[in-house]
Amino acid sequence: MLQPSSFTEPAIDSRPTPTSLRWNPHSRLLELYKLIVGKEEKEPYFQLFEGCAVTNQTPARVYLDYPKAPKKGSYPCQYPWGCSGKQTVFTRPADLDRHYKNVHASPDQKDSFPCDYAPCGRHLDPFTRKDHYRDHLRDYHKEDLGCAKMPKKLGRKVGPAEQAAWLSERKVSRRWWRCARCLVRRQVQVDGWECPNCKSSCEQDRIDARLKKQQHQKAMVVDPTEPDDEVGYQTASSVTTTVPSTAADPSTYYECGTCREYSGWVYDGIGEWNECPDCTTRVAEASYPVDDYYQ
């Protein structure tokens, strides 16, 4: 007769994987799971959907298999039975995690960085990488994020002249600045010069550029209906125009609230760009080009 001490509990796999569970290739059991990336766990895992039965074949959590022949500086995608992405091997764990999130995870986990300029095509076609969104803001919308860059083939660093030329091309609003870390617009009158989200401060040269614009504004008449928290990307019908006084020199400075981001042009929302109605009227009265407002 067997003694009770002769019985042992079956071994419990603390890290079950598709291979250890002996799932068949392209098994539909994977459809019972949701890939979780970037939570408290250090590695991605499959979580069994609520309502599905936990069995020896379908544990509550299933991990990805480890690479068979790991190499230093090489992090291959281990999604079961092949990867559908264009790139499958990465040089950093962070890049591999981003790949899992944006290629294999559910839509609610994907990184999304829509451009906050409503007329921009990337407003409805978000970036999946923050650094790409930052480059877009700097290079396409000409925001003062980062600094000038020299082509690698020139083999030298940016000089004072190149940096000054780059800064002169930037579009700067006296009312808001963008946090270089979290890429959120911050209103000067509300947030000051520190981002309340990540506690990053606006760089001094960017502050100086906005203070200079504010000094220009002192000699101008402001429409009293203009919202104090204007963020620079409303439609033409929701903003007003800042008009210089007749006593001020019109060639010194002008900032149109309607077409601020696209000098002299406004988007009608159905695929057409039209001349800014405010600037067109002002040009007719002042008899000088629209582009002169932005010099």
C-alpha positions in Angstrom: 0.0 0.0 0.0 1.3 3.4 -1.0 2.0 5.8 1.7 0.8 9.4 1.4 4.3 10.7 1.3 4.8 8.8 -1.9 2.5 11.3 -3.8 4.0 14.5 -5.2 2.3 17.5 -6.8 2.8 17.9 -10.5 5.5 20.4 -11.3 4.2 23.9 -12.0 5.9 25.8 -14.8 6.5 29.3 -13.4 7.2 30.6 -16.9 5.1 28.7 -19.5 5.8 29.4 -23.1 4.2 28.2 -26.4 7.0 25.7 -26.7 6.8 24.4 -23.1 3.0 24.1 -23.5 3.6 22.2 -26.7 1.2 24.4 -28.7 1.1 23.4 -32.3 2.4 25.9 -34.8 -0.2 28.6 -35.5 -2.4 27.1 -32.8 -5.7 29.0 -32.3 -5.1 28.9 -28.6 -3.1 32.1 -29.1 -6.4 33.8 -30.0 -7.5 33.4 -26.3 -4.7 35.7 -25.2 -3.8 39.4 -25.3 -0.2 40.5 -25.6 0.7 42.8 -22.7 3.7 45.1 -23.2 5.2 47.7 -20.9 3.5 47.0 -17.7 5.1 46.2 -14.3 6.6 43.0 -15.7 10.0 43.4 -17.3 9.1 41.3 -20.3 6.0 41.0 -22.5 3.5 38.2 -21.9 0.2 36.9 -23.1 -2.7 37.3 -20.7 -5.7 35.0 -21.0 -8.9 36.8 -21.8 -11.4 37.2 -19.0 -14.0 34.4 -19.2 -11.7 31.8 -20.7 -11.0 28.7 -18.6 -7.6 28.3 -17.0 -6.3 24.8 -17.8 -2.9 23.0 -18.0 -3.0 23.9 -21.7 -4.1 27.5 -21.3 -2.6 29.0 -18.2 -3.5 32.5 -17.1 -0.2 33.9 -18.4 2.1 32.7 -21.2 5.5 34.1 -21.9 7.5 34.4 -25.1 10.2 31.8 -25.7 13.8 32.9 -25.2 16.0 33.1 -28.3 17.7 29.8 -29.2 21.1 31.3 -29.8 21.2 34.7 -28.1 23.9 37.1 -29.3 25.2 40.2 -27.5 23.6 43.3 -28.9 21.0 41.3 -30.9 17.4 41.2 -29.7 15.2 39.2 -32.1 11.4 39.3 -32.1 10.1 36.1 -30.4 6.5 36.4 -31.4 5.1 32.8 -31.8 5.5 31.3 -35.3 7.1 34.2 -37.0 7.0 38.0 -37.2 5.0 40.0 -39.7 7.0 43.2 -39.2 9.5 44.7 -41.6 12.3 44.5 -39.0 12.7 41.5 -36.7 16.0 41.9 -35.0 16.9 45.0 -32.9 20.0 46.3 -31.2 18.3 47.5 -28.0 15.7 46.0 -25.7 13.7 49.3 -25.8 13.4 49.0 -29.6 12.2 45.4 -29.3 9.6 46.4 -26.7 8.4 49.2 -29.0 8.2 46.7 -31.8 6.0 44.3 -29.7 3.8 47.2 -28.8 3.3 48.7 -32.2 3.3 45.6 -34.4 1.9 42.7 -32.2 -0.1 44.3 -29.4 -3.7 45.3 -29.4 -4.5 48.8 -30.7 -5.2 50.2 -27.3 -1.5 49.6 -26.4 0.1 51.1 -29.5 2.0 54.4 -29.1 0.2 57.2 -30.8 1.5 60.8 -31.3 -0.9 62.8 -33.5 0.3 66.1 -34.7 -1.6 68.8 -32.9 -1.7 71.1 -36.0 -5.2 70.3 -37.2 -4.5 71.0 -40.9 -1.5 68.7 -40.9 -1.9 65.3 -42.5 -0.3 63.6 -39.5 -3.1 64.9 -37.3 -5.2 61.9 -38.4 -2.2 59.7 -39.1 -0.3 59.7 -35.8 3.3 58.8 -35.3 4.1 55.7 -33.4 7.4 57.1 -32.1 7.9 60.2 -30.1 11.3 61.0 -31.6 9.7 60.9 -35.1 7.0 63.3 -33.9 9.6 65.6 -32.4 11.5 65.6 -35.7 8.3 66.4 -37.6 7.6 69.4 -35.3 11.1 70.7 -35.7 11.6 70.1 -39.4 8.1 70.5 -40.9 6.4 73.0 -38.6 9.7 74.8 -37.9 9.3 74.8 -34.1 12.3 75.7 -31.9 12.9 72.2 -30.6 16.6 71.1 -30.3 19.1 72.8 -32.5 20.5 73.0 -36.0 22.1 69.9 -37.5 24.8 69.6 -40.1 24.9 66.9 -42.8 27.2 64.1 -41.7 29.1 64.3 -44.9 30.4 67.8 -43.9 32.2 66.2 -41.0 31.9 69.2 -38.7 29.7 70.6 -35.9 27.2 73.4 -36.2 28.7 76.8 -35.9 27.3 80.0 -34.4 26.3 81.2 -37.9 24.4 78.1 -38.7 22.7 78.0 -35.4 21.6 81.7 -35.7 20.2 81.0 -39.2 18.3 78.0 -37.9 16.8 80.0 -35.0 15.8 82.8 -37.4 13.6 80.3 -39.4 11.8 79.0 -36.3 8.1 79.9 -35.8 7.7 81.1 -32.2 4.5 82.1 -30.5 4.6 84.5 -27.6 1.7 82.7 -25.9 2.9 79.1 -25.7 6.0 76.9 -25.9 6.3 73.2 -26.3 7.9 70.9 -23.7 10.9 69.3 -25.4 10.4 66.1 -23.3 6.7 65.3 -23.4 6.0 67.4 -26.5 2.9 69.1 -25.0 2.1 72.7 -25.7 2.3 74.8 -22.5 0.6 78.2 -22.1 2.9 80.9 -20.8 0.1 82.6 -18.8 -1.1 79.3 -17.3 2.1 77.2 -16.9 4.8 79.7 -16.9 8.1 78.2 -18.1 7.9 74.8 -16.4 6.0 71.8 -17.7 3.6 70.7 -15.0 3.6 67.1 -16.4 7.3 66.2 -16.5 8.7 69.3 -14.6 11.1 70.1 -17.5 11.9 73.8 -17.9 11.8 75.8 -21.1 15.3 76.6 -22.4 16.5 80.1 -21.7 17.0 81.0 -25.4 13.5 79.9 -26.2 12.2 82.0 -23.3 14.1 85.0 -24.5 12.6 84.6 -28.0 9.1 84.7 -26.6 9.8 87.6 -24.3 11.1 89.5 -27.3 7.8 88.9 -29.1 5.8 90.0 -26.0 7.7 93.3 -26.0 6.8 93.8 -29.6 3.1 93.2 -28.7 3.1 96.1 -26.1 2.9 98.6 -29.0 -0.1 96.9 -30.6 -3.9 96.9 -30.1 -5.2 93.5 -29.2 -8.7 92.4 -30.0 -10.5 92.1 -26.6 -12.3 88.9 -27.7 -9.0 87.1 -28.5 -8.8 84.1 -26.0 -5.9 84.3 -23.6 -5.3 80.5 -23.8 -5.1 80.4 -27.6 -2.9 77.5 -28.6 -2.2 78.2 -32.2 -4.2 75.5 -34.0 -7.9 76.4 -33.9 -9.9 76.8 -37.1 -10.2 80.2 -38.7 -13.7 80.7 -37.3 -12.5 80.2 -33.7 -9.7 82.7 -33.4 -9.3 86.4 -33.9 -6.7 88.6 -35.4 -4.1 90.7 -33.5 -4.1 94.0 -35.3 -1.3 96.6 -34.9 -2.3 100.2 -34.0 -2.2 102.8 -36.8 0.5 104.5 -34.8 2.8 101.5 -34.8 5.2 100.7 -37.7 3.4 97.8 -39.6 6.7 96.5 -40.8 8.1 95.7 -37.4 5.8 92.8 -36.4 2.5 91.2 -37.1 1.0 87.9 -35.9 -2.2 86.8 -37.5 -4.4 84.6 -35.3 -6.1 83.0 -38.3 -3.1 81.8 -40.4 -0.4 81.9 -37.8 1.0 78.4 -38.7 0.7 78.8 -42.5 1.6 82.3 -43.5 -1.2 83.9 -45.5 -3.2 80.7 -46.0 -6.1 78.9 -44.2 -7.4 75.4 -44.7 -11.2 75.0 -45.4 -11.4 71.5 -44.0 -12.4 69.8 -47.3 -9.0 69.8 -49.0 -8.6 73.3 -50.2 -6.2 76.1 -49.1 -7.5 79.7 -49.4 -5.9 83.1 -48.9 -6.3 84.3 -45.3 -9.3 86.6 -45.2 -7.9 88.7 -42.4 -4.5 89.1 -44.0 -6.0 89.8 -47.4 -8.1 92.6 -46.0 -5.2 94.0 -44.1 -2.9 93.9 -47.2 -5.4 95.8 -49.2 -5.5 98.5 -46.5 -1.8 98.7 -45.9 -0.6 98.0 -49.5 2.3 95.7 -48.6 2.8 91.9 -49.0 1.4 89.4 -46.6 4.8 87.8 -46.2 6.1 91.1 -44.8 4.1 90.4 -41.6 6.4 87.4 -40.8 9.8 88.8 -41.4 
